[in-house]
Amino acid sequence: MIVVMGATGRTGRRITRLLITAGESVRALGRTPARLAELERLGAEIRAGDASDPAFMADAFRGADSAFTLLPYDPVAPGYLDNQRRLGESIVAAARETGLPHLVAYSSIGAEHPSGTGFVASLHAHEQRLETLDHTAVLILRAASLFENFHWALDSIRHDGVIRDTSRPRCGFP
């Protein structure tokens, strides 16, 4: 059994579908049963709940061989850093409690640095938490930006041949 967090998101949905197509047994996690229904029709076992709840996550990890985990990206959301910390702590507590054998953590280039990377610093802290798992083999995927992340910029790419982006300076991140 492979657990997939964020199974209704862009990355998690693709991973879930690919695993099911490959004949793997998948437990898809998300916040709402309605959004998970499509994956259930494809053959996934679904669990809806709050990933920051260690009891929910332990129940989701129980009996699994591995889990694909991620922290949702929304750096302008109120309480972003606290939410990232709670989710990360929940994942680690659940993996430790259940003896999860293997865990894949979706991270980012730059997470190897403790500060100076803006919102990516929360992933550095998460990676540090994951390193405390003595009996779980942890694989950290430090991805760069994915092509689907540029969907919002297709018009400017087609029209002007450039990607335009803006961000608030620092936004309180280390």
Backbone as a chain_set.jsonl record, in Angstrom:
{"seq": "MIVVMGATGRTGRRITRLLITAGESVRALGRTPARLAELERLGAEIRAGDASDPAFMADAFRGADSAFTLLPYDPVAPGYLDNQRRLGESIVAAARETGLPHLVAYSSIGAEHPSGTGFVASLHAHEQRLETLDHTAVLILRAASLFENFHWALDSIRHDGVIRDTSRPRCGFP", "coords": {"N": [[0.848, -1.179, 0.0], [0.607, 2.159, -0.916], [0.679, 5.365, 0.297], [-0.634, 8.485, -0.652], [-0.249, 11.785, -0.164], [-2.084, 14.843, -0.563], [-3.591, 14.106, -2.768], [-5.506, 15.143, -4.463], [-4.422, 17.307, -5.638], [-2.28, 18.951, -8.118], [0.254, 17.56, -8.435], [0.019, 15.312, -6.669], [-2.331, 14.071, -7.647], [-1.545, 13.201, -10.199], [0.502, 11.407, -9.491], [-0.975, 9.541, -8.009], [-2.745, 8.522, -9.991], [-0.875, 7.426, -11.813], [0.32, 5.436, -10.205], [-1.894, 3.759, -9.691], [-2.485, 2.944, -12.307], [-0.203, 1.483, -12.75], [-0.751, -0.7, -11.292], [-0.485, -0.629, -8.552], [-1.433, -0.616, -5.09], [-3.222, 1.958, -3.678], [-3.599, 4.498, -1.257], [-5.326, 7.292, -1.12], [-5.017, 10.57, 0.012], [-6.792, 13.434, 1.09], [-8.568, 16.558, 1.59], [-11.349, 16.608, 1.286], [-14.072, 14.376, 0.781], [-15.604, 14.522, -1.597], [-13.886, 15.594, -3.552], [-12.065, 13.554, -3.67], [-13.453, 11.478, -4.765], [-13.285, 10.813, -7.525], [-10.802, 9.545, -7.671], [-11.287, 7.371, -6.073], [-13.102, 6.005, -7.687], [-11.34, 5.178, -9.615], [-9.988, 3.261, -8.276], [-8.556, 3.746, -5.964], [-8.107, 3.631, -2.434], [-9.662, 5.85, -0.281], [-9.061, 8.596, 1.96], [-10.295, 11.151, 3.819], [-9.44, 14.108, 5.48], [-7.784, 16.1, 8.01], [-4.559, 16.863, 7.485], [-2.825, 17.956, 9.32], [-3.437, 16.789, 11.654], [-2.148, 14.533, 13.761], [-3.27, 12.034, 14.491], [-5.053, 11.443, 12.408], [-3.2, 11.235, 10.317], [-1.596, 9.101, 11.242], [-3.464, 7.046, 11.181], [-3.832, 6.975, 8.432], [-1.268, 6.203, 7.542], [-0.966, 3.725, 8.699], [-0.263, 0.356, 8.212], [0.742, 0.786, 5.694], [3.223, 0.51, 3.087], [4.748, 2.522, 2.091], [4.93, 6.133, 1.743], [4.034, 9.047, -0.048], [4.738, 12.292, 0.57], [3.911, 15.734, 1.149], [4.126, 19.277, 1.652], [1.683, 21.709, 1.463], [1.765, 24.412, -0.882], [1.418, 27.695, -0.372], [2.423, 30.469, 0.114], [1.458, 33.021, 0.78], [-0.691, 32.678, 2.378], [-2.422, 33.235, 5.427], [-0.631, 32.62, 8.409], [1.15, 30.805, 7.286], [3.823, 29.708, 7.779], [3.522, 28.586, 10.357], [1.52, 26.723, 9.804], [2.866, 25.049, 7.989], [4.8, 24.009, 9.734], [3.155, 22.606, 11.607], [1.968, 20.666, 9.896], [4.263, 19.294, 9.004], [5.251, 18.296, 11.453], [3.145, 16.602, 12.087], [3.286, 14.667, 10.048], [5.802, 13.495, 10.603], [5.393, 12.552, 13.246], [3.354, 10.679, 12.786], [4.609, 8.87, 11.036], [6.6, 7.916, 12.705], [5.076, 6.776, 14.813], [3.682, 4.71, 13.491], [5.663, 3.196, 12.372], [6.311, 3.468, 9.699], [7.773, 2.194, 6.814], [8.984, 3.39, 4.48], [9.396, 6.677, 3.186], [8.649, 9.277, 1.029], [9.516, 12.563, 0.484], [8.366, 15.484, -0.85], [10.128, 18.208, -1.796], [12.143, 21.122, -2.239], [14.519, 22.677, -4.41], [17.025, 24.47, -2.798], [16.189, 24.017, -0.245], [18.154, 23.0, 1.283], [19.37, 25.031, 2.571], [19.25, 26.931, 5.564], [18.213, 29.507, 5.775], [17.436, 32.598, 4.043], [16.119, 31.899, 1.769], [13.505, 32.543, 1.493], [10.151, 31.442, 1.45], [10.91, 28.801, 1.118], [12.473, 28.099, 3.234], [10.856, 26.917, 5.123], [10.675, 24.358, 4.209], [13.254, 23.481, 4.588], [13.294, 23.289, 7.392], [11.423, 21.26, 7.635], [12.73, 19.113, 6.368], [14.779, 18.772, 8.211], [13.305, 17.828, 10.4], [12.44, 15.393, 9.315], [14.814, 13.988, 9.207], [15.067, 12.985, 11.735], [13.798, 10.597, 11.851], [14.411, 7.486, 12.683], [13.824, 4.823, 11.936], [12.705, 4.83, 9.46], [13.101, 4.841, 6.028], [13.983, 7.594, 4.285], [13.378, 9.492, 1.44], [14.211, 12.391, -0.101], [12.901, 14.582, -2.372], [14.131, 17.13, -4.118], [12.832, 19.264, -5.933], [13.013, 21.423, -8.802], [11.325, 24.203, -10.27], [8.332, 23.065, -11.771], [7.093, 22.23, -15.059], [4.284, 22.477, -15.28], [3.811, 24.466, -13.475], [4.078, 26.773, -14.845], [1.839, 27.273, -16.258], [0.097, 29.413, -15.767], [1.497, 31.464, -16.942], [1.451, 31.21, -19.683], [0.226, 32.88, -21.639], [1.796, 35.279, -21.63], [4.217, 34.163, -22.328], [3.708, 33.133, -24.898], [2.915, 35.504, -26.236], [4.881, 37.524, -25.677], [7.243, 36.19, -25.318], [8.441, 35.914, -22.848], [8.601, 35.25, -19.301], [6.736, 36.69, -16.879], [6.808, 37.707, -13.532], [5.882, 38.402, -10.184], [6.513, 39.145, -6.777], [5.877, 39.548, -3.296], [8.151, 41.391, -1.31], [10.127, 39.479, 0.795], [7.996, 38.885, 2.784], [7.937, 38.247, 5.511], [9.414, 35.942, 5.789], [12.196, 33.874, 6.737]], "CA": [[0.0, 0.0, 0.0], [1.327, 3.432, -0.997], [-0.145, 6.509, 0.679], [-0.301, 9.698, -1.392], [-0.813, 13.018, 0.381], [-2.399, 15.835, -1.587], [-3.972, 13.311, -3.941], [-6.392, 15.895, -5.36], [-3.658, 18.408, -6.213], [-1.637, 18.688, -9.416], [1.284, 16.513, -8.363], [-0.524, 14.117, -6.022], [-3.299, 13.414, -8.537], [-0.793, 12.48, -11.239], [1.178, 10.276, -8.858], [-2.0, 8.548, -7.684], [-3.183, 7.879, -11.234], [0.217, 6.601, -12.344], [0.461, 4.258, -9.356], [-3.044, 2.872, -9.941], [-2.272, 2.389, -13.641], [0.883, 0.506, -12.635], [-1.23, -1.836, -10.518], [-0.184, -0.476, -7.124], [-2.515, -0.335, -4.152], [-3.015, 3.351, -3.281], [-4.481, 5.168, -0.302], [-5.273, 8.701, -1.51], [-5.411, 11.477, 1.084], [-7.206, 14.778, 0.723], [-9.389, 17.202, 2.613], [-12.791, 16.413, 1.12], [-14.444, 13.15, 0.061], [-16.112, 14.822, -2.938], [-12.752, 15.752, -4.469], [-11.372, 12.269, -3.749], [-14.355, 10.481, -5.363], [-12.767, 10.371, -8.829], [-9.713, 8.605, -7.435], [-11.913, 6.156, -5.553], [-13.647, 5.298, -8.865], [-10.206, 4.573, -10.319], [-9.509, 2.128, -7.496], [-7.824, 4.128, -4.756], [-8.762, 3.741, -1.133], [-9.565, 7.272, 0.026], [-9.181, 9.073, 3.333], [-10.432, 12.604, 3.882], [-9.212, 14.626, 6.813], [-6.839, 17.186, 8.23], [-3.209, 16.305, 7.546], [-2.098, 18.461, 10.485], [-3.876, 15.974, 12.787], [-1.303, 13.335, 13.781], [-4.088, 10.811, 14.562], [-5.512, 11.183, 11.037], [-2.065, 10.783, 9.517], [-1.198, 7.775, 11.704], [-4.446, 6.117, 10.621], [-3.564, 6.885, 6.99], [-0.007, 5.504, 7.328], [-1.005, 2.399, 9.299], [-0.318, -0.752, 7.265], [1.309, 1.164, 4.395], [4.633, 0.225, 2.831], [5.43, 3.787, 1.832], [4.061, 7.302, 1.598], [4.494, 10.254, -0.728], [4.266, 13.394, 1.403], [4.243, 17.085, 0.723], [3.533, 20.381, 2.384], [1.062, 22.544, 0.437], [2.437, 25.671, -1.186], [0.614, 28.908, -0.443], [3.193, 31.303, 1.038], [0.777, 34.251, 1.205], [-1.785, 32.309, 3.274], [-2.166, 33.611, 6.819], [-0.09, 31.55, 9.236], [1.801, 29.814, 6.416], [4.94, 29.011, 8.415], [2.985, 27.752, 11.435], [0.815, 25.602, 9.182], [3.893, 24.138, 7.471], [5.383, 23.328, 10.892], [2.181, 21.637, 12.13], [1.864, 19.559, 8.944], [5.504, 18.529, 9.063], [5.287, 17.558, 12.721], [2.133, 15.555, 11.996], [3.838, 13.62, 9.18], [6.881, 12.811, 11.318], [4.802, 11.823, 14.372], [2.615, 9.525, 12.255], [5.581, 7.901, 10.52], [7.265, 7.309, 13.867], [4.106, 5.94, 15.534], [3.272, 3.529, 12.72], [6.815, 2.461, 11.854], [6.274, 3.535, 8.234], [9.099, 1.789, 6.328], [9.564, 4.276, 3.466], [8.701, 7.948, 3.033], [9.169, 10.213, 0.033], [9.115, 13.928, 0.822], [8.494, 16.434, -1.95], [10.736, 19.414, -1.254], [12.517, 22.102, -3.255], [15.887, 23.169, -4.478], [17.197, 25.56, -1.836], [15.816, 23.587, 1.098], [19.362, 22.649, 2.034], [19.796, 26.244, 3.274], [18.327, 27.243, 6.663], [17.605, 30.836, 5.645], [17.784, 33.315, 2.82], [15.417, 31.304, 0.63], [12.083, 32.869, 1.568], [9.239, 30.402, 1.929], [11.566, 27.492, 1.036], [13.053, 27.812, 4.55], [9.964, 25.997, 5.851], [11.02, 23.003, 3.76], [14.497, 23.136, 5.283], [12.897, 22.842, 8.733], [10.75, 19.961, 7.478], [13.764, 18.11, 6.102], [15.455, 18.518, 9.478], [12.412, 16.948, 11.177], [12.445, 14.063, 8.698], [16.087, 13.331, 9.538], [14.967, 12.362, 13.062], [13.128, 9.296, 11.715], [15.464, 6.464, 12.715], [13.445, 3.532, 11.359], [12.029, 5.072, 8.187], [13.976, 5.27, 4.934], [13.42, 8.838, 3.76], [13.907, 10.013, 0.186], [13.771, 13.779, -0.276], [12.963, 15.043, -3.762], [14.27, 18.583, -4.173], [12.466, 19.638, -7.298], [13.002, 22.81, -9.248], [9.969, 24.503, -10.726], [7.825, 22.108, -12.747], [6.503, 22.883, -16.213], [2.884, 22.859, -15.068], [3.769, 25.692, -12.683], [4.119, 27.916, -15.756], [0.571, 27.368, -16.979], [-0.416, 30.771, -15.576], [2.296, 32.415, -17.723], [1.467, 30.853, -21.104], [-0.105, 34.02, -22.503], [2.948, 36.176, -21.797], [5.259, 33.416, -23.039], [3.331, 33.123, -26.317], [2.833, 36.848, -26.809], [6.099, 38.322, -25.536], [8.429, 35.353, -25.225], [9.039, 36.031, -21.517], [7.783, 34.933, -18.134], [6.702, 37.796, -15.928], [6.388, 37.259, -12.212], [6.117, 39.354, -9.097], [6.294, 38.604, -5.439], [6.092, 40.505, -2.219], [9.48, 41.222, -0.737], [10.349, 38.743, 2.039], [6.753, 38.383, 3.376], [8.171, 37.75, 6.851], [10.122, 34.669, 5.778], [13.613, 33.998, 7.106]], "C": [[0.892, 1.241, 0.0], [0.339, 4.547, -0.673], [0.322, 7.722, -0.118], [-1.02, 10.871, -0.746], [-1.11, 13.973, -0.772], [-2.862, 15.195, -2.878], [-4.923, 14.043, -4.887], [-5.679, 17.095, -5.981], [-3.0, 18.014, -7.524], [-0.664, 17.522, -9.364], [0.725, 15.225, -7.793], [-1.501, 13.357, -6.889], [-2.575, 12.607, -9.607], [-0.1, 11.25, -10.666], [0.177, 9.164, -8.566], [-2.447, 7.806, -8.93], [-2.113, 6.954, -11.809], [0.401, 5.327, -11.521], [-0.669, 3.257, -9.593], [-2.881, 2.184, -11.297], [-1.19, 1.308, -13.617], [0.489, -0.697, -11.783], [-0.933, -1.765, -9.026], [-1.46, -0.228, -6.327], [-2.243, 1.043, -3.553], [-4.065, 3.794, -2.28], [-4.303, 6.668, -0.555], [-5.813, 9.574, -0.386], [-5.766, 12.849, 0.521], [-8.103, 15.339, 1.811], [-10.872, 16.889, 2.501], [-13.1, 15.151, 0.309], [-14.907, 13.423, -1.371], [-14.972, 14.952, -3.947], [-11.971, 14.458, -4.642], [-12.165, 11.214, -4.515], [-13.84, 9.949, -6.694], [-11.671, 9.325, -8.644], [-10.228, 7.29, -6.857], [-12.489, 5.336, -6.709], [-12.537, 4.606, -9.656], [-9.602, 3.405, -9.548], [-8.728, 2.472, -6.247], [-8.709, 4.001, -3.526], [-8.612, 5.209, -0.738], [-9.712, 7.533, 1.521], [-9.235, 10.597, 3.287], [-10.226, 13.06, 5.314], [-8.181, 15.728, 6.813], [-5.442, 16.605, 8.426], [-2.396, 16.853, 8.712], [-2.513, 17.737, 11.767], [-3.054, 14.684, 12.793], [-2.104, 12.026, 13.852], [-4.613, 10.438, 13.182], [-4.369, 10.617, 10.204], [-1.592, 9.39, 9.947], [-2.164, 6.727, 11.166], [-4.186, 5.906, 9.129], [-2.298, 6.073, 6.705], [-0.05, 4.047, 7.805], [-1.17, 1.323, 8.221], [0.279, -0.443, 5.903], [2.779, 0.764, 4.304], [5.43, 1.504, 2.635], [4.41, 4.906, 1.7], [4.781, 8.389, 0.816], [3.889, 11.416, 0.05], [4.691, 14.733, 0.824], [3.594, 18.082, 1.659], [2.948, 21.326, 1.332], [1.728, 23.91, 0.323], [1.415, 26.79, -1.325], [1.24, 29.934, 0.491], [2.526, 32.615, 1.443], [-0.415, 33.953, 2.108], [-1.443, 32.75, 4.696], [-1.659, 32.402, 7.616], [0.649, 30.475, 8.468], [2.891, 29.013, 7.139], [4.473, 28.115, 9.557], [2.268, 26.532, 10.878], [1.804, 24.573, 8.631], [4.514, 23.33, 8.616], [4.436, 22.255, 11.431], [2.043, 20.424, 11.205], [3.102, 18.67, 8.992], [5.613, 17.703, 10.331], [4.3, 16.394, 12.704], [2.651, 14.38, 11.168], [4.889, 12.808, 9.934], [6.327, 11.989, 12.48], [4.086, 10.56, 13.885], [3.562, 8.463, 11.723], [6.258, 7.174, 11.669], [6.314, 6.341, 14.579], [3.806, 4.637, 14.802], [4.439, 2.69, 12.229], [6.821, 2.413, 10.335], [7.661, 3.215, 7.674], [9.774, 2.784, 5.383], [8.723, 5.533, 3.337], [9.417, 8.776, 1.984], [8.621, 11.582, 0.39], [9.402, 14.839, -0.362], [8.972, 17.751, -1.368], [11.097, 20.357, -2.399], [14.017, 22.341, -3.247], [15.962, 24.374, -3.549], [16.88, 25.145, -0.416], [17.028, 23.15, 1.919], [19.887, 23.832, 2.844], [18.788, 26.615, 4.369], [17.648, 28.598, 6.549], [18.048, 31.472, 4.332], [17.07, 32.791, 1.584], [13.923, 31.601, 0.66], [11.276, 31.711, 2.103], [9.853, 29.003, 1.899], [12.209, 27.117, 2.376], [12.158, 26.882, 5.366], [10.239, 24.555, 5.438], [12.346, 22.542, 4.359], [14.168, 22.588, 6.676], [12.23, 21.471, 8.662], [11.772, 18.858, 7.218], [14.535, 17.766, 7.379], [14.618, 17.599, 10.371], [12.458, 15.523, 10.635], [13.718, 13.29, 9.039], [16.053, 12.666, 10.911], [14.295, 10.994, 13.009], [14.178, 8.195, 11.591], [15.115, 5.199, 11.957], [12.639, 3.666, 10.075], [13.076, 5.507, 7.17], [13.307, 6.462, 4.269], [14.157, 9.228, 2.481], [13.335, 11.411, 0.011], [13.982, 14.16, -1.734], [13.0, 16.56, -3.759], [14.066, 19.027, -5.619], [12.731, 21.121, -7.557], [11.567, 23.087, -9.687], [9.564, 23.528, -11.82], [7.133, 22.841, -13.892], [5.06, 23.314, -15.977], [2.75, 24.105, -14.195], [3.79, 26.942, -13.568], [2.834, 28.082, -16.558], [-0.004, 28.779, -16.921], [0.286, 31.776, -16.483], [2.256, 32.163, -19.222], [1.16, 32.034, -22.021], [1.09, 34.94, -22.706], [4.093, 35.466, -22.514], [4.962, 33.423, -24.538], [3.427, 34.515, -26.943], [4.168, 37.577, -26.807], [7.382, 37.512, -25.466], [9.139, 35.442, -23.88], [8.05, 35.548, -20.444], [7.878, 36.123, -17.191], [6.192, 37.268, -14.594], [6.671, 38.366, -11.219], [5.909, 38.613, -7.789], [6.503, 39.712, -4.432], [7.482, 40.308, -1.664], [9.407, 40.552, 0.64], [9.093, 38.184, 2.705], [6.959, 37.768, 4.765], [8.903, 36.423, 6.916], [11.585, 34.891, 6.143], [14.52, 34.088, 5.894]], "O": [[1.812, 1.358, 0.809], [-0.714, 4.654, -1.301], [1.522, 7.963, -0.248], [-2.249, 10.948, -0.773], [-0.47, 13.917, -1.822], [-2.559, 15.689, -3.964], [-5.121, 13.592, -6.015], [-6.277, 17.823, -6.773], [-3.144, 16.882, -7.986], [-0.757, 16.596, -10.17], [0.93, 14.155, -8.366], [-1.509, 12.126, -6.878], [-2.943, 11.467, -9.89], [-0.11, 10.181, -11.277], [0.44, 7.993, -8.837], [-2.521, 6.577, -8.922], [-2.408, 5.839, -12.237], [0.615, 4.253, -12.084], [-0.43, 2.053, -9.686], [-3.112, 0.981, -11.418], [-1.256, 0.338, -14.372], [1.293, -1.606, -11.574], [-1.116, -2.751, -8.313], [-2.439, 0.308, -6.847], [-1.175, 1.281, -2.99], [-5.253, 3.509, -2.428], [-3.259, 7.238, -0.242], [-6.919, 9.356, 0.109], [-5.121, 13.349, -0.401], [-8.364, 14.686, 2.821], [-11.583, 16.901, 3.506], [-12.471, 14.892, -0.716], [-14.625, 12.627, -2.268], [-15.085, 14.47, -5.074], [-11.287, 14.278, -5.65], [-11.62, 10.171, -4.876], [-13.949, 8.753, -6.962], [-11.621, 8.337, -9.376], [-9.669, 6.226, -7.123], [-12.379, 4.11, -6.713], [-12.766, 3.575, -10.288], [-8.8, 2.645, -10.093], [-8.279, 1.573, -5.537], [-9.916, 4.239, -3.586], [-7.517, 5.758, -0.856], [-10.389, 6.797, 2.24], [-8.323, 11.245, 2.775], [-10.77, 12.471, 6.248], [-7.762, 16.221, 5.766], [-5.18, 15.932, 9.423], [-1.37, 16.272, 9.063], [-1.999, 18.037, 12.844], [-3.24, 13.832, 11.925], [-1.657, 11.009, 13.322], [-4.624, 9.263, 12.816], [-4.545, 9.641, 9.475], [-1.224, 8.58, 9.096], [-1.746, 5.648, 10.745], [-4.307, 4.789, 8.624], [-2.258, 5.329, 5.726], [0.75, 3.227, 7.355], [-2.103, 1.375, 7.419], [0.321, -1.318, 5.039], [3.482, 0.69, 5.312], [6.615, 1.576, 2.961], [3.209, 4.673, 1.565], [5.977, 8.62, 0.995], [2.668, 11.515, 0.175], [5.689, 14.842, 0.111], [2.636, 17.767, 2.364], [3.653, 21.707, 0.397], [2.191, 24.479, 1.311], [0.642, 26.824, -2.283], [0.674, 30.246, 1.539], [2.996, 33.265, 2.376], [-1.085, 34.88, 2.563], [-0.291, 32.645, 5.117], [-2.2, 31.302, 7.503], [0.767, 29.346, 8.944], [2.88, 27.783, 7.112], [4.975, 27.001, 9.711], [2.393, 25.432, 11.417], [1.603, 23.369, 8.789], [4.729, 22.124, 8.489], [4.857, 21.126, 11.684], [2.005, 19.286, 11.673], [2.997, 17.444, 9.016], [6.02, 16.542, 10.289], [4.586, 15.325, 13.244], [2.471, 13.224, 11.551], [4.867, 11.578, 9.906], [6.744, 10.849, 12.68], [4.2, 9.5, 14.5], [3.337, 7.272, 11.94], [6.464, 5.961, 11.613], [6.699, 5.22, 14.909], [3.69, 3.582, 15.426], [4.235, 1.587, 11.722], [7.279, 1.435, 9.744], [8.63, 3.89, 8.019], [10.983, 3.003, 5.466], [7.494, 5.475, 3.373], [10.633, 8.957, 2.039], [7.416, 11.75, 0.578], [10.541, 14.948, -0.816], [8.29, 18.345, -0.533], [10.413, 20.377, -3.423], [14.685, 22.222, -2.22], [15.052, 25.203, -3.526], [17.257, 25.839, 0.528], [16.919, 22.953, 3.129], [20.75, 23.662, 3.706], [17.584, 26.61, 4.114], [16.607, 28.816, 7.168], [18.908, 30.954, 3.62], [17.387, 33.2, 0.467], [13.154, 30.977, -0.071], [11.658, 31.072, 3.083], [9.366, 28.107, 2.588], [12.464, 25.938, 2.626], [12.652, 26.138, 6.213], [10.053, 23.634, 6.234], [12.538, 21.352, 4.609], [14.696, 21.555, 7.086], [12.449, 20.623, 9.527], [11.674, 17.777, 7.799], [14.897, 16.61, 7.601], [15.154, 16.701, 11.02], [12.508, 14.561, 11.402], [13.689, 12.064, 9.146], [16.93, 11.859, 11.221], [14.231, 10.301, 14.024], [14.762, 7.998, 10.525], [15.999, 4.556, 11.391], [11.968, 2.723, 9.655], [13.846, 6.434, 7.422], [12.196, 6.352, 3.751], [15.386, 9.287, 2.443], [12.118, 11.593, -0.02], [15.091, 14.072, -2.26], [12.004, 17.205, -3.43], [15.009, 19.143, -6.402], [12.678, 21.949, -6.649], [10.688, 22.251, -9.477], [10.366, 23.203, -12.696], [6.64, 23.954, -13.709], [4.652, 24.388, -16.418], [1.692, 24.734, -14.174], [3.547, 28.047, -13.084], [2.755, 28.938, -17.438], [-0.53, 29.28, -17.914], [-0.27, 32.837, -16.767], [2.961, 32.839, -19.971], [1.779, 32.168, -23.077], [1.373, 35.342, -23.834], [4.859, 36.106, -23.234], [5.848, 33.685, -25.351], [3.955, 34.678, -28.043], [4.551, 38.179, -27.81], [8.479, 38.065, -25.544], [10.312, 35.085, -23.777], [6.843, 35.46, -20.669], [8.965, 36.509, -16.763], [5.253, 36.474, -14.547], [7.59, 39.165, -11.399], [5.219, 37.596, -7.722], [7.214, 40.684, -4.687], [7.951, 39.175, -1.556], [8.699, 41.021, 1.531], [9.143, 37.045, 3.169], [6.223, 36.858, 5.149], [9.006, 35.832, 7.991], [12.144, 35.958, 5.891], [15.738, 34.196, 6.041]]}, "num_chains": 1, "name": "protein.A"}
